[in-house]
Amino acid sequence: MKQRVVVTGMGVMTSLGSDLDQFWENLMQGKSGVSHVEAFDVSEYTTQIAAEIKNFQPDDYVDKKEARRMDRFVQFAVVASLLAVKDSGLEIGSNVDAERIGVMIGSGIGGLGTWEDQHNILLEKGPKRVSPFFIPMMIANMASGQVSITTGAKGPNSTAVTACATGTHSIGDSFKLIQRGDAEAMICGGAEATIRPTGMAGFCSMRAMSTRNDEPHKASRPFDIDRDGFVMGEGSGVLVLESLEHAQQRGAHIYAEIIGYGMSGDAHHMTDPDPDGAARCMVKALKDANIEPTAIDYINAHGTSTGAGDRSETIAIKKAFGEHAHKLAVSSTKSMTGHLLGAAGGVEAVILGLTLKNGRIAPTINLDNPDPECDLDYVPNTPREADVQIALSNSFGFGGHNATIVMKKYEA
């Protein structure tokens, strides 16, 4: 018999804050976390804005020496995980069996900053000066590794690397591990830190990012006819998932229940999305949840603010939901958080859980002139009171990787 799986803890590290209540309030106020990049000189870049986390101090949460041995994306993952575990009340190694608690936190790119820094040292000072921590700091699985070390979780420990679908794949895969009895609880999500010279330069060369440098707060505008690309974000979003039985035994607070997970591949193009793949992914998630399309009340869209991506997702939703597509509420919170790449699905899963708990839908801000080809109800600019019973979150990544999770309001 499949285990029921619930969300008992959540943690974020974003440009809109790390306190869950403040993070939610900022979303409800339609606040943008986008600003001018301060981490390095962007004067020669076509895009000079991002949803950057300012004044981040990892040693407020972890030992200073250990923090120095972590790339920024790992620091984000560790902090968000500690916040999520604290929120859940899970005491690993005390009231639970550490071998039944796992970690799956992915990253689309991994330790880009460490790679840049050590490559510069190699060129300037030679190979003998490259840090022995270079590889262990850079590799994408180290978010899961360091969270396991920090929390003491000794169960399944793995990493998804599926570009912008990473966070959602990590959560969906963790859901399945618990559902089939391979773990009692999982710390899962995504982390990313690519607001770096090479990261920004690469996406600028692709002409994928907004160049609305004079109006950073208005730059991310999913589904708007005047959108001109995504805005890069950084940070982490982490959930604590548990089997319902385990959560009930320890009297845990429950935010929501995860009931479905879908994944698919486009087999189409490196960067150009195919709506058929996204539609099949959503249909698979609905089938896994054993619900009809009409049961979905809200979709947290992938909604990156790119021309092709937003149109493709709109077509995919229509293909997956038919007539019900026009009755759904759909919003893109990337309009406020920016696009956190591999961490996006983790942060948006947190938002999904808060939506179900609080009965309010976060808006798509900057949606002033809707694209005629994007004609669904995108909850423009203002949050909405809504009794959301079942909701869905989409993530689609370069390479044609698609992931969808379904959550519902918890009922005992």
N, C-alpha and C positions, 0 to 999 in steps of 0.2 A: 504494500500500500504506500502511495506517495505521501511524503510529509508535506503538511502545509507550512509555508515559509512567510515570516513576517519581518517587518523593519522595526528594530528596537532602538537604533541609535543613528545619528547623522552628524557629520562634521564637514565644514567647508573652510577653505582658505581662498578668498577671491578679492577682486578690486572693490567689491561692495561690502567687504568685511568678513570676519570669521565668527562672530557671534550670531547664532542662528536667528534669534529674534530680530537683531538689527539688520541682518541680511534680508530677512523676509519683509521687514518694514521698508527697506530701501527699494525692494522690488515693487511693493504696493504703492510706493510714491512715484514709481516710474523713473527712478534715479539711474543715470548712466554712470558706469565705472570707467568710462573711456576718457583719457587725458593725453597730454603730450608726453612722449617717452623721455624719461630722465636717466635711465640706466646707462646710456652712452650717447654719443653725438650722432644725431640723425639728420643733420643739416643737408647731407647729400642724398638722402633717401626720398623716394617719391611719396612714401607713407611715413609719417612722423608721429603717429598716434597709436595707442594700444590701451587695453584694459590692464594696466600695470599695477601690481601690488606695491604700494609705497611703504617704506620704513619697516619692512619685514625683519623681525629679529628672532631667528630660530632658537637662540639660546634662552629665550623666555620660556621655552617648552622642553628643550633637551640640553644635555650637557654640551658646553661650548666646544670641547675637544671633539666630541662625536659629531657635532654639527659641521665642523670644518671638514670632516671626512665624507660629507654628503653633498652631492650636487643639489642645486636649488630645487629641482623637481622632486628629489627625494625628501628634502626638508619639508616641502609643501605636503607631501604624502604622509609623512610621519606626524606632522602637526594635526592635519585633518583627521587622521586615524585616532590619535590620542583624544581629540575632541569628541569623535563619534563614540569611542569606547566609554569615555566618561559619561556622555549623554545616555548611553544604554545601561549603565550601571553594571556592566559585565566585569567581573573580577577574575581575570584569567589566572589559573593556577591556584585559585582560592576556592570559589564556589562552583567552579567548572573544571572539566578535564581539558588541559591545554592541548592534548593530542587530538581533540575533537573540534578545535577552533582553528580555522584556516585563514589565509590571506590571499587575495587576488586583486592587486592594484596595478593597472597597466599604464603605459605611456606611449604616445604615438611616436615620439622621437627620442626621448631619454635625455641623457646628460649632455646636451648641446653646449652649455656654458663650459663645462669641464673639458670637453673636446677642444673647443676654441682656445681656452687658456693654455692647455698643455701643448697644443700644436704650435702656439706662439713661442713657448719655451723651447720646444724642439728646434725651431728655426733660428731663434736668437742665441740659445746657449748650448745646444747640442743634445744628443740622446741621453747622456748620463744625468742630465738635470730634470728629465721627465719624472713626475711623481710616481712612486710605487702604488699610489691610490688611484692613478688615472683610470685604469680599466674598471676596478670595482666601483668607482664613483659614477662612471659614464653609462654602464650597461642598464638597459631599460628594466630588467627584472629586480634591480636593487631597491626600488620602491617597496615591492613586496618583501624582499629580504630584510631590509632595515625595519620595516613595520613589525615583522615577525620577531626580530631580535629585540626591538624596543618593548613590545607588548608581551612577549613570551608565548605567542600563539605557535603551536607545534604541529598543527594539522596540515591539510593540503595547502601548498604554497606554490603559486604559479603566476604567470603574467601573460596578458593578451597584448598584442601589438598590431592593431588594425586601424591605424591612422585615427580619424575622428570618430570612429565607432568603438574605440578601445574601452572607454569607461562603461558603456552599455553592455558590451560583450563580457567585461569582467563581472558585472552584476548579474547578468543572465547566466553565465557559466557557474557562478557561485550559488545562485538559486537552484540550479540543477544538481549541484553537489549535495546540497542539503536535502533537496526533494528526494533523492535516491538513497539517502542515509549515509553518505560518505563523510559528512561533517555535521556537527550540531549548530555551528555558527560560523559565519565568514565575515571578515573585514574586507570590504571590496569597493572598487571605484576606479578613479583615474587621477593622474597628476601630470602636469606639463609646465615647462619653463623655457619657452623658445623666444622670448623677447630679447634676443641677442643679435649681434651684427649679422651673422650668417643666416639666422632664421628669418629676420626681417628682409634681408637682401634677396633671399631665395623667393619668398612670396611676392616681393616687389617686382622681381624679374618676370614672374608669372602674370603680373598685372591682376592678381587675385584680390588685393586688399584695397580698401577705400583710400582715396587721396583727399578726403574732405578734412584737411589738416586745420583749417581755420574754424571748424565747428566740430570738435571731437565728440561732443555729447550727441550730435545728430548724425554721426557717420554710419553707425550700424542701424540700418533701416530695412529689415526683412519685409519682403512682399510689396515694398513701395516702388513705384515706377522710377524714382530718382536714385535708387540704390546703385552703388558703384563698386561694391566689393565688401568682403568681410573685414572685421576689425579683430586683430589678434588679442587674445587674453592669456592669462596664466593663472596657475593655482591648482587646487585639488578639491574633489568632492568624494566623500567616503560614506558608505552605509555599513551598519552592522545588521546582518541578516541572521535570523535564528529559526530553527524549527519551532512551530507553534507550541509543541509540548514542552520544549526546553525553556522557552520564554515564559510560559505559564507557570512552570515549576518554580521559577525564581521571582515571580511576580513582576515581570518587566513591563514597562510602558510600551504600548504598541502604536506606531504611527499609521501603519497600513499593512496590507498583505500583498505579496507579489504572486500573481496567478498565471502569468504567461510570458513566454520568451520566444522570439523568432529571429532567425538569421538567414541571410541569403547572399548570393554573389551575383553581380551584374554580368560578368563575362563580356564586357563591352569596351571599356576605355579606361586609361589610367586615371584621368581626372574629370571626364565628362560623365555625369550620372545618367543612368537609364531608369526611368520611372517604373518600368516593369519589375526590376529587382527590388526596389523599395516597396512596391505594392505587394509582391509576394512575401516579403519579410513581415509586413503588417498582418497579412492573412494568416501566415504561420503562427504568429503570436496569438491571434484571436483563437485559432484552432487549438493551440496548446492550452489556452485558458478555458477552452470549452464554452465560449460565449459567442453570441451573434454580433455582427458589426453594430447593430442598433443599441447594444449595451454600453458602448463607449460614449462618455459625456465630454471628454476633453483630450486633446492631443498637445503635448509639449513638442513642438516641431523642431526638426533639425535647423531649419530656417536661418541660414548663415548670412543672408543679405547679398548673395551673389545672383547674377541674372539667371544663369542656367539652373543653379541649385534650387532656388525658390520655385521656379516654374515646374521643375521636375517633381518636387515634393508635392505640389498642388495636384498635378496630374496623378501621382501615385495614390494620394488620399482618395481621390475620386474613383480610381480603379478599385481600390480595396473596399471602399465603403458605399459605393453607389449613391443612391439618393440621400442616404444618411449623411454624406459628406457635408452637405449644406446645412445640416442641423447641428453639427458639431461646433464646439468652441475650439479654436486652434490658436496658440500663441507661440511666439519665439522670444524666449528670455535672453537669447544672445544679443538682442537689441540693447540690453542693459549690461550684461556680464562680458560682452565680447565673446569671441569663439575660442574656447580653451582647448581646442584640438582634442588630444587624447583624454583630457580631463572633463570635456564638455558633458559626456553622458553621466559622469558621476555627480556633477553639480546639478544637472537637470533632473536626475533621479531624486535628489534631495528636494528640489522644487516640487516635484510630483508628489512626494510624501507630504510636504507642507500644504499643498493644494487640497489634498484629501482630508487632512486634519483640520484645516482652517476654513474650508468652504469658500475660498476666494481664488480667482484665477488671475495670475499676473498678466499684464498687458504686453502687447507688442508696441513699444514706443517708436516714435518717429514715423509712424505709418500715416502720413499726411495725404499722399496721393496714390491710392492703391493701383497696382499693376492690373490692368483688365484681365490678364491671363492668370492672375492670382485672385480668385473671386470667392474665396471661402470666408468664414467669420473668424478673422484674425485678432479679435479683441483689441481694437486699436486704442492705444494711448492711455486708457483708463482701466484700472482693475475692475473685476466684475464679481459680485456676489453670486455664488452658484453652489447648489447641492451636488457636488461631483461625487458620484458613487464609484465609477470605474474610469481610469485614465490611462493614457498610453504615452510613451516617450520614444522618439525616433533618433537614431544616430546613423549617419552614412559617411563612409570614409573613402579616400583616394584608393584606387585599386578595385572599386566596386564592392566594398565590404559594407553590409547592412545589418543593423541590429535594432530590435524593438523589444521593449519590456512593457508589461501590463500590470498595473497596480489597482487594487480596489480598497474601499473603505473597510476597515477591519470589523468583522462581526464574529462574536464568540461562537 
